[in-house]
Amino acid sequence: MKKIPHTFTIVFALIVLSAISTWFIPGGMYDRHAIEVDGGVREVVDGSTYHRVPPSPQTWQIFSALFSGFCDKADIVVFILMVGGAFWILNNSRAIDVGVMVFLRRVQRLNRYALFRRLGVENLIIILIMIMFSLFGAVFGMSEETIAFVAIFVPLAVSMGYDSIVGLCMCYVAAHVGFAGAMLNPFTIGIAQGIAGIPIFSGLEYRVLCWVVLTVLSIAFVLWYAHRVKRKPESSPVYNLDAYWRGRAQEQSSEAVVYRTPRVAWVVWGVLCSVLTWCAVAYPMTELSVGHSGVSLPLLPILVLLFGVSAFFLLRKSVHFFILDIFIFTIAYLVTGVLGYDWYVLEISALFLAMGIASGIADSQSADAIAKLFLTGCKDILGAALVVGLASGIIFILRDGHVLDTILYGLSRSLAATGEMASVGVMYLFQTALNIVLPSGSAKAALTMPIMAQFADLIGVSRQTTVLAFQFGDGFTNMLTPTSGVLIGCLGVAKIPYGTWLKWVWRFIVGLIIVGFLLMLPTLFFSIPGF
């Protein structure tokens, strides 16, 4: 298989091509004006004002594009680094690992009851695990982390009479379906909406519906396949390959988790309860804005009460459960802040950083250890942060060369006669195809959203719809493209050849792509909050 160039190589090549285009494409510009949207000011294109201007060919600017892109998207870049560092601290505590293993043990105990045996505990396990990992993908963009869980769920699936493909679907496929139907994923939705100039995590209600539809369809497909394999194991395309897993014990060797509750964790609990109580006293009522309606609720007092009680009892079991509780309530406060207090990347970054530091201290990590973990997480996510700045440089080349608006003008004229539906379909197919060679969601958001958002203004489509097209286009083909390191890593752990996986999964991916397009259509014809 021919090696695919590095993401940075692809993006820099696009910068060079953009600079070359400024020598040949006629210069042109639209007038722009500011409008108020959702309480903020957005600059939009006036589609009737295109006019020719003298060209400005770009040369040495290809080397300053990274600097310009970083300056323009500094908030998004810092946001990525802070969130990445915070999650690294959280993951180091192994709280998520413990939560998954405890969940598995408790569900398997249901086999003792006749009712659950009749309903099929195996089906219940598949459903609950897929919902859990789909939520992980939708909320915080779980992707690389699924590689570690493949070694748990593949032998589990084989031991239940299924095959390694079912095990892979339980964690990897579920997480990536959730990733595609994301609701609060800061690495895709947050970045794309920020670049598009719309309120971060807006349109949440319809995104929840999309996530439910995609997750239910995926679970139904996996259950259908699992039932087929259990009835006739030889029909599995990996039946012979799974001899390796069938020969191993169900219990996999792993580093033992020591359940403990350090004293410092109680201190963290007390400090968090005190701070959250102060916030609840300062803001006893929250005006929760959902779409075009709103309701006043005592959300902060309710949240601090729930956190204080749940964390107290979980701390008595182990600090791992306490850290999971911190993570769950971080998401709850994020939703409250976004919908009730107009939070953006500044506040959300601070929230995740506080989560990471609190998790590290509760896990008995020293200040130096927490700092090193944070830097390791920043280093791990640095590529995504850098590529946002680099890809943003493309827009500077096209804009300063006076050809960006000419490109927008040509696109709008060529698709004007096709209608909104066809135009959105073209954007969606473009994002889907681009993901095959450029699987980085952050890179695609920085590369495509500045142009797509303005193009949406010209054709009269909501910018939120373009984010949805990006979201689906970025997510589904991650499970198909050989350029995805996560996919190749998961297949390697599961011992499934890429060719075998491709032959099995392509129909499922095509089905998801069709469903994704159908889910975008209501945003064109109905008034949906946030769209």
C-alpha positions in Angstrom: 0.0 0.0 0.0 1.4 3.4 -1.0 2.3 5.5 1.9 0.0 8.5 2.5 1.9 11.8 3.1 1.9 13.3 6.6 -0.9 15.7 7.5 1.6 18.6 7.7 2.9 17.7 4.3 -0.5 17.8 2.8 -1.5 21.1 4.4 1.7 22.8 3.4 1.4 21.5 -0.1 -2.1 23.1 -0.1 -0.5 26.4 1.1 1.9 26.3 -1.9 -0.9 25.5 -4.3 -3.0 28.3 -2.9 -0.1 30.7 -3.4 0.3 29.5 -7.0 -3.4 30.0 -7.6 -3.1 33.7 -6.7 -1.0 34.1 -9.9 -3.7 32.8 -12.2 -7.1 33.3 -10.6 -8.5 36.8 -11.1 -8.7 39.0 -8.0 -12.2 39.8 -6.6 -13.9 40.7 -3.4 -17.3 40.8 -1.7 -18.4 43.5 0.7 -19.0 42.2 4.2 -21.2 43.5 7.0 -21.8 42.7 10.6 -25.0 41.1 11.9 -26.1 40.1 15.3 -26.6 36.3 15.8 -27.5 34.7 19.1 -26.3 37.7 21.1 -23.0 38.0 19.2 -21.7 39.9 16.2 -20.8 37.9 13.0 -19.3 39.2 9.8 -21.1 37.8 6.8 -20.7 38.1 3.0 -23.1 40.3 1.0 -23.7 38.0 -2.0 -24.7 40.8 -4.4 -21.6 42.9 -4.0 -18.9 40.8 -5.8 -16.5 43.0 -7.8 -13.1 42.6 -9.4 -10.0 44.0 -7.7 -6.3 44.0 -8.7 -4.6 40.6 -8.0 -2.0 40.3 -5.3 0.2 37.3 -6.1 1.7 35.6 -3.0 5.3 34.5 -2.8 7.3 34.5 0.5 4.0 34.6 2.4 3.9 30.8 2.2 6.5 30.9 5.0 4.6 33.4 7.1 1.3 31.6 6.8 1.8 29.4 9.9 2.5 32.6 12.0 -0.6 34.4 10.6 -2.7 31.3 11.1 -1.6 30.9 14.7 -2.3 34.5 15.5 -5.7 34.3 14.0 -6.7 31.0 15.7 -4.7 31.4 18.9 -7.8 30.8 21.1 -8.6 27.5 19.3 -5.0 26.4 19.5 -4.7 27.1 23.2 -8.1 25.5 23.8 -6.9 22.2 22.1 -3.7 22.1 24.2 -5.4 22.8 27.5 -8.1 20.2 26.9 -5.6 17.6 25.7 -3.4 18.2 28.8 -6.3 18.0 31.2 -7.6 14.7 29.7 -4.1 13.2 29.9 -4.1 13.8 33.7 -7.5 12.2 34.0 -6.6 9.2 31.9 -3.4 8.6 34.0 -5.6 7.9 37.0 -7.1 4.9 35.2 -10.5 6.0 36.4 -12.1 5.3 33.1 -10.5 1.8 32.9 -11.9 1.0 36.4 -15.3 2.3 35.5 -15.5 0.1 32.4 -14.3 -3.0 34.2 -16.8 -2.5 37.1 -19.6 -2.0 34.6 -18.7 -5.3 32.9 -18.6 -7.3 36.1 -22.0 -5.9 37.3 -23.8 -6.6 34.0 -22.5 -10.1 33.8 -23.9 -10.8 37.3 -27.4 -10.4 35.8 -27.0 -13.9 34.3 -28.0 -15.2 37.7 -31.6 -14.1 37.1 -33.9 -16.1 34.8 -35.6 -12.9 33.4 -32.3 -11.5 32.1 -31.1 -14.9 30.8 -34.4 -15.0 28.8 -33.9 -11.5 27.5 -30.3 -12.2 26.6 -27.6 -10.8 28.9 -25.2 -10.9 26.0 -27.4 -8.5 24.1 -27.7 -6.3 27.1 -23.9 -6.2 27.5 -23.5 -5.2 23.8 -26.1 -2.5 24.0 -24.9 -0.9 27.3 -21.2 -1.0 26.2 -21.9 0.5 22.9 -24.0 3.2 24.4 -21.3 4.0 26.9 -18.5 4.2 24.3 -20.7 6.1 21.9 -21.3 8.7 24.7 -17.5 8.8 25.3 -17.0 9.6 21.6 -19.8 12.2 21.5 -18.9 14.0 24.7 -15.1 14.1 24.8 -14.0 12.6 21.5 -12.7 9.2 22.6 -10.7 7.9 19.7 -7.1 6.7 20.5 -8.2 5.5 23.9 -10.2 2.7 22.3 -7.0 0.9 21.3 -6.5 -0.1 24.9 -10.0 -1.4 25.3 -9.9 -3.7 22.2 -7.8 -6.2 24.2 -10.6 -6.3 26.7 -13.7 -6.5 24.5 -12.4 -8.8 21.7 -11.8 -11.8 24.0 -15.0 -11.0 25.9 -17.0 -11.1 22.6 -15.3 -14.4 21.5 -16.0 -15.9 25.0 -19.7 -15.1 24.6 -19.8 -17.0 21.3 -19.3 -14.0 18.9 -16.2 -13.0 17.0 -13.5 -10.4 17.1 -15.5 -8.0 14.8 -18.3 -7.8 17.4 -15.7 -7.1 20.1 -14.2 -4.3 17.9 -17.7 -2.9 17.3 -18.5 -2.8 21.0 -15.8 -0.2 21.7 -14.1 1.1 18.6 -17.1 1.4 16.2 -19.4 2.7 19.0 -16.9 5.4 20.0 -16.5 6.5 16.4 -20.2 6.5 15.7 -20.5 8.7 18.8 -17.6 10.8 17.5 -19.5 11.4 14.2 -22.7 12.2 16.0 -20.9 14.3 18.6 -22.8 16.6 20.9 -20.0 18.2 23.0 -16.8 16.9 21.4 -14.4 19.9 21.9 -12.0 18.6 19.3 -14.5 18.6 16.4 -17.7 20.5 17.2 -16.0 23.0 19.4 -13.3 23.8 16.9 -15.6 23.8 13.9 -18.2 26.0 15.5 -15.5 28.4 16.8 -13.9 28.7 13.3 -17.4 29.2 11.7 -18.1 32.0 14.1 -21.2 30.5 15.8 -21.8 29.9 19.5 -19.9 26.9 20.7 -22.0 23.8 21.2 -25.1 25.6 19.9 -27.7 23.4 18.1 -27.2 20.9 20.9 -30.8 19.7 20.9 -30.7 18.4 17.3 -27.2 17.0 17.7 -28.6 14.9 20.6 -31.3 13.6 18.2 -28.7 12.8 15.6 -26.5 11.0 18.1 -29.5 8.9 19.3 -30.5 7.9 15.7 -26.9 7.0 14.7 -26.3 5.1 17.9 -29.5 3.1 17.7 -29.0 2.1 14.1 -25.4 1.1 14.8 -26.5 -1.0 17.8 -29.2 -2.7 15.8 -26.7 -3.5 13.0 -24.2 -5.0 15.4 -26.9 -7.0 17.3 -28.1 -8.4 13.9 -24.6 -9.4 13.0 -23.8 -10.8 16.4 -27.0 -13.0 16.4 -26.0 -14.3 12.9 -22.5 -15.2 14.1 -23.7 -16.9 17.3 -26.2 -19.0 15.3 -23.5 -20.0 12.8 -20.0 -19.2 13.9 -18.4 -20.4 10.7 -20.2 -17.6 8.8 -17.9 -15.1 10.4 -15.2 -13.7 8.1 -12.7 -14.0 10.9 -13.7 -17.4 12.2 -10.3 -19.0 11.5 -8.4 -16.0 12.7 -10.2 -16.0 16.0 -8.7 -19.3 16.9 -6.0 -17.2 18.6 -8.6 -15.6 20.9 -10.5 -18.8 21.5 -7.3 -20.4 22.7 -6.8 -17.8 25.3 -8.4 -17.5 28.7 -11.2 -15.0 29.0 -9.4 -13.0 31.8 -6.7 -10.9 30.2 -3.5 -10.1 32.1 -3.2 -6.5 33.0 -1.8 -4.2 35.5 -3.7 -4.6 38.8 -5.7 -1.6 39.9 -5.2 -0.8 43.6 -8.5 0.6 45.0 -7.7 3.3 47.5 -8.9 6.5 48.9 -6.0 8.9 49.8 -6.6 11.5 52.4 -5.8 14.3 49.9 -8.8 13.1 47.9 -11.1 14.1 50.8 -9.4 17.5 50.8 -10.2 17.9 47.1 -13.8 16.9 47.8 -14.1 19.5 50.5 -12.5 22.3 48.4 -14.6 21.5 45.4 -17.8 21.4 47.5 -16.9 24.8 49.0 -16.1 26.4 45.7 -19.3 25.0 44.0 -21.4 26.1 47.0 -20.1 29.6 46.7 -21.0 29.6 43.0 -24.5 28.3 43.9 -25.0 31.1 46.4 -23.7 33.7 44.0 -25.9 32.4 41.1 -28.9 30.7 42.7 -31.0 30.7 39.5 -29.8 30.0 36.0 -31.6 31.3 32.9 -31.2 28.2 30.7 -31.6 29.1 27.0 -32.6 26.2 24.8 -33.1 27.3 21.2 -35.5 30.3 21.1 -37.0 29.5 24.5 -35.7 29.7 28.1 -36.4 28.6 31.6 -35.1 29.7 35.0 -33.9 26.8 37.2 -31.8 26.5 40.4 -29.3 24.4 38.4 -26.1 25.3 40.4 -27.6 24.5 43.8 -28.9 21.2 42.4 -25.5 20.3 40.9 -23.5 21.1 44.0 -25.9 19.0 46.1 -25.7 16.0 43.7 -22.0 16.3 43.5 -21.4 16.6 47.2 -23.5 13.5 48.0 -22.4 11.3 45.2 -18.7 12.1 45.5 -18.9 11.4 49.3 -20.1 7.9 48.8 -17.9 7.2 45.8 -14.8 8.3 47.7 -15.5 5.7 50.4 -15.1 3.1 47.6 -12.1 4.4 45.7 -10.6 7.6 44.4 -11.1 6.2 40.9 -14.9 6.5 41.2 -14.5 10.0 42.7 -12.5 11.1 39.7 -15.1 9.6 37.4 -17.7 11.7 39.3 -15.6 14.8 38.8 -15.5 14.1 35.1 -19.3 13.6 34.9 -20.0 16.8 36.7 -17.5 18.7 34.6 -19.7 17.8 31.6 -22.8 18.8 33.6 -21.3 22.2 34.4 -20.1 22.6 30.8 -23.6 22.2 29.5 -24.9 24.6 32.2 -22.3 27.2 31.4 -22.8 27.0 27.6 -26.6 27.1 27.7 -27.0 29.4 30.7 -24.0 31.7 30.8 -22.7 31.9 27.2 -19.4 30.2 27.9 -16.9 30.0 25.1 -13.4 28.5 24.7 -12.0 30.6 27.5 -14.4 29.3 30.2 -14.5 25.8 28.8 -10.7 25.6 28.8 -10.5 26.8 32.4 -13.2 24.2 33.4 -11.3 21.3 31.8 -8.0 22.5 33.3 -9.6 22.6 36.8 -10.9 19.1 36.2 -7.5 17.8 35.3 -5.7 19.4 38.3 -8.4 18.2 40.7 -8.1 14.7 39.3 -4.3 14.7 39.6 -4.4 16.0 43.2 -7.0 13.5 44.2 -4.9 10.7 42.7 -2.0 11.7 45.0 0.1 13.2 42.2 2.6 15.8 43.2 2.5 19.3 41.6 5.5 18.4 39.4 3.9 15.1 38.4 0.7 16.9 37.4 2.7 19.5 35.4 4.6 16.7 33.6 1.4 14.8 32.8 -0.2 18.0 31.5 2.8 18.7 29.3 2.7 15.1 28.0 -0.9 15.5 27.1 -0.2 18.8 25.4 2.6 17.1 23.5 0.3 14.3 22.5 -2.3 16.7 21.1 0.3 19.2 19.8 0.0 18.0 16.2 -3.7 18.8 16.1 -3.1 22.2 17.6 -0.2 23.0 15.2 -2.2 21.9 12.1 -5.0 24.3 13.0 -2.6 27.2 12.8 -1.0 25.9 9.6 -4.3 25.1 7.9 -5.6 28.6 8.9 -2.7 30.0 6.9 -4.3 28.7 3.7 -7.1 31.2 4.2 -4.6 34.1 4.7 -2.9 33.2 1.4 -6.2 33.1 -0.5 -7.6 36.2 1.2 -4.4 38.3 0.9 -4.1 37.2 -2.7 -7.6 38.5 -3.4 -8.8 35.1 -4.7 -10.8 33.7 -1.8 -13.9 35.6 -2.8 -13.4 34.7 -6.4 -13.5 31.1 -5.4 -16.6 31.6 -3.3 -18.2 33.5 -6.2 -17.5 30.6 -8.6 -18.8 28.0 -6.2 -22.0 29.9 -5.5 -22.7 30.5 -9.2 -22.0 26.9 -10.2 -24.2 25.5 -7.5 -26.9 28.2 -7.6 -29.1 26.2 -9.9 -28.8 23.0 -8.0 -30.6 24.2 -4.9 -29.8 24.1 -1.2 -30.2 20.3 -0.9 -27.7 19.5 -3.7 -25.3 22.2 -2.4 -25.3 20.7 1.1 -24.8 17.3 -0.4 -21.8 18.5 -2.3 -20.3 19.9 0.9 -21.0 16.7 2.7 -19.5 14.5 0.0 -16.4 16.8 -0.1 -15.9 16.5 3.6 -16.4 12.7 3.5 -13.9 12.3 0.6 -11.4 14.6 2.2 -11.4 12.5 5.4 -10.1 9.5 3.6 -6.7 11.3 3.0 -6.8 13.8 5.8 -8.3 12.0 8.9 -7.4 14.8 11.4 -10.7 16.4 12.4 -8.9 19.5 13.7 -7.0 19.9 10.4 -10.2 19.6 8.3 -12.1 22.1 10.5 -9.3 24.7 10.1 -9.0 23.9 6.4 -12.6 23.8 5.3 -14.8 25.7 7.8 -13.6 29.2 6.9 -14.6 28.7 3.3 -17.7 26.5 3.9 -19.1 29.0 6.4 -18.9 31.9 4.0 -20.2 29.7 1.2 -23.2 28.8 3.3 -23.9 32.6 3.7 -23.9 32.9 -0.1 -26.3 30.1 -0.8 -28.6 30.8 2.2 -27.8 27.8 4.2 -27.2 27.9 8.0 -23.6 27.8 9.1 -24.7 25.2 11.6 -25.6 22.9 8.8 -22.1 23.2 7.3 -20.8 22.2 10.8 -23.1 19.2 10.7 -21.8 18.3 7.2 -18.2 18.6 8.5 -19.1 16.5 11.6 -20.6 13.6 9.7 -18.1 13.8 6.9 -15.3 13.7 9.4 -16.7 10.8 11.5 -18.0 8.0 9.4 -15.0 7.3 7.1 -12.7 7.2 10.1 -13.7 3.6 10.4 -12.7 2.9 6.8 -9.6 4.9 5.8 -6.2 3.3 6.0 -4.7 6.7 6.9 -6.3 6.5 10.4 -3.7 5.4 12.9 -6.4 4.5 15.4 -8.2 2.1 13.0 -4.9 0.4 12.0 -3.9 0.2 15.7 -7.3 -1.3 16.7 -7.2 -3.8 13.9 -3.7 -4.8 14.9 -4.7 -5.5 18.5 -7.8 -7.4 17.3 -5.7 -9.3 14.8 -8.1 -8.5 12.0 -6.5 -7.9 8.5 -7.4 -4.5 7.0 -8.7 -6.1 3.8 -11.0 -8.4 5.8 -12.3 -5.4 7.8 -12.8 -3.3 4.7 -14.8 -6.0 3.0 -17.0 -6.3 6.1 -17.5 -2.7 7.1 -18.0 -0.8 3.8 -21.7 -1.5 3.5 -22.2 -0.3 7.1 -20.3 2.9 6.4 -22.3 3.6 3.2 -25.5 3.2 5.2 -24.2 5.7 7.8 -23.3 8.2 5.1 -26.8 8.0 3.6 -28.4 8.4 7.1 -26.1 11.3 7.8 -27.4 13.1 4.6 -31.0 12.4 5.6 -30.4 13.9 9.0 -29.1 17.1 7.4 -32.2 17.6 5.3 -34.5 18.8 8.2 -32.1 21.6 8.9 -32.9 23.0 5.4 -36.7 22.8 5.6 -37.6 23.2 9.3 -36.9 25.8 12.0 -34.6 24.0 14.4 -33.1 25.7 17.4 -29.5 26.7 16.8 -29.8 26.2 13.0 
